Structure formats: structure tokens, C-alpha cells
Amino acid sequence: MVLSDKIDALMDKKAYLIDIFPKTVPQRADNRYFAVEKYFQQNRFELERKLTYIILKLYCYYDLTVVIDDNITENPQADELTVLLEKCFSGELRYINIVLPECEAMLLLNYGELYITAYNVSGELKELLAQLVSAEGMFFYEAPHGSFGEE
């Protein structure tokens, strides 16, 4: 299977979020979430550090294939991986797909988002990811149905 087809297939699987919030924020009449989101968007340093740490720690356990448009990098050096993440955080890259071939799973990091979407994570990977996310003071939970991939 071509890697782009694999990525498309993974995006149809069950999704989890690595997020600053413990669950989806309900809509309020005063739209306060958007004011809070704006604050976090303007103060991203700590979030970007946490997301980088999670991915780097995960890399110690699993091989990673980083896919950006048509560029594929298998097991990049740690400093190369952090540069790619920084480019996504800054908007120089729109997104990064991080495929974990051993697990048939994927992380998707989109520029401007306050979360990472994790697709098709289960078993040992799911447990490890939950621990890494918790250690960074963030939350790991199943994505709302209909918004992301579903099994």
C-alpha cells in the first residue's frame, strides 16, 4: 500500500485527542471558549514545548515516519524532528503526519490547532501515549464521533 493511501486509511480509524482540555468544550451563548482559545493561540510556547516532548519521548519507543506533503522522512534525527515540529508550530508547514509503522497508527499535527489527533492507537501504544500526555499535564481522550475518523 502506498503511504498516502495508508494515511488516508488511518484517518478513517478511531481518533483520540492530545489536548489542553480534558473533554470537548460545550458551546456557550457568550462564546467564551473562543476568547480562551485566542489567549492560548497567542501564548503557545508552553503548549509547543509539551507537544514536542510527547513526540520526542514517543520516538524513543517507536519508529516514526514523518510525512509532509510528498516528503517522507523515516526515523529523522531528533534535532531534525524538532525543527519540523517548530516549522509546523510557526505556520511554515501546514501539517505533519507522523506514522508509527509498527502499530499502524498515526499522529496528525495541524498548524494553529491546540491539539494533536492520534489515529488507530490501541493496546500498548495507547497506554504509553496516555502516560506521556499525562506527564506533560495534558489530556488524552477519544475524539467526538463525526469530527474525526471512526472505525
ZITA-V815538 format. One record per residue. N is the residue number from 1. PSI is psi in whole degrees, -180 to 180 (* if undefined). BURIAL is + if it has 9 or more other C-alpha atoms within 8 Angstrom, else -. D_LAST is the distance of its C-alpha to the last C-alpha in Angstrom with 1 decimal. Layout:
n->(N	N)
psi->(PSI	PSI)
burial->(BURIAL	BURIAL)
d_last->(D_LAST	D_LAST)
This chain:
n->(1	2	3	4	5	6	7	8	9	10	11	12	13	14	15	16	17	18	19	20	21	22	23	24	25	26	27	28	29	30	31	32	33	34	35	36	37	38	39	40	41	42	43	44	45	46	47	48	49	50	51	52	53	54	55	56	57	58	59	60	61	62	63	64	65	66	67	68	69	70	71	72	73	74	75	76	77	78	79	80	81	82	83	84	85	86	87	88	89	90	91	92	93	94	95	96	97	98	99	100	101	102	103	104	105	106	107	108	109	110	111	112	113	114	115	116	117	118	119	120	121	122	123	124	125	126	127	128	129	130	131	132	133	134	135	136	137	138	139	140	141	142	143	144	145	146	147	148	149	150	151)
psi->(134	144	-38	-35	-38	-42	-46	-42	-40	-35	-12	-4	172	139	148	157	141	111	162	-18	148	-13	171	134	127	150	136	152	-33	1	36	-29	-41	-34	-41	-44	-43	-43	-50	-35	-35	-9	65	-9	-51	-42	-46	-39	-47	-45	-39	-45	-42	-48	-43	-42	-41	-37	-27	-22	-29	148	148	138	116	126	122	112	-119	6	125	127	117	129	63	158	152	-42	-34	-41	-44	-36	-43	-42	-44	-38	-36	-43	-35	-14	-3	-32	140	-31	164	127	127	106	135	91	-34	-27	-5	46	169	146	139	121	119	137	135	-9	153	16	167	140	130	124	137	38	136	172	-133	-40	-45	-44	-46	-45	-43	-40	-44	-42	-45	-39	-25	7	25	-177	148	117	161	134	150	141	145	-24	-28	-170	154	150	*)
burial->(-	-	-	-	-	+	+	-	-	+	+	+	+	+	+	+	+	+	+	-	-	+	-	-	-	-	-	-	-	-	-	-	+	-	-	-	-	-	-	+	+	-	-	-	-	-	-	+	-	+	-	+	+	+	-	+	+	+	+	-	-	-	+	+	+	+	+	+	-	-	-	-	-	-	-	+	-	-	-	-	+	+	-	-	+	-	+	+	+	-	+	-	+	-	+	+	+	+	+	+	+	-	-	+	+	+	+	+	+	+	+	-	-	+	+	+	+	+	+	+	+	-	-	-	+	+	+	-	+	+	-	+	+	+	-	+	-	+	+	+	+	-	+	-	-	-	-	+	+	+	-)
d_last->(19.1	20.5	19.4	18.7	16.4	14.6	14.4	13.0	10.2	9.5	9.6	6.6	4.6	5.1	8.7	12.0	15.4	18.7	21.0	24.6	23.6	22.2	20.0	19.7	23.3	24.3	26.2	30.0	32.8	34.6	31.6	32.5	29.2	30.2	33.5	31.8	29.3	32.3	34.1	31.3	31.0	34.8	34.8	32.0	34.0	32.8	29.1	29.3	31.1	28.5	25.6	27.7	28.6	25.0	24.2	27.5	27.1	23.7	25.4	27.9	25.3	23.1	23.9	22.7	22.6	23.3	22.7	24.5	24.9	26.3	27.6	26.0	27.5	26.7	27.7	29.9	32.8	32.1	34.5	32.9	29.5	31.0	32.8	29.6	28.0	31.3	31.2	27.8	29.1	32.2	30.6	32.0	28.5	25.9	22.9	22.2	19.1	19.5	17.7	18.0	18.4	19.1	15.7	13.5	12.9	14.3	16.2	17.0	20.4	21.7	25.4	26.4	23.3	24.0	20.7	18.5	14.8	13.2	10.0	8.5	11.5	12.3	15.5	18.7	17.3	15.7	19.0	21.1	19.5	19.9	23.5	24.3	23.0	25.0	28.0	28.1	28.1	24.7	21.6	18.1	15.6	12.1	12.0	12.6	10.0	11.0	12.6	10.2	6.9	3.8	0.0)
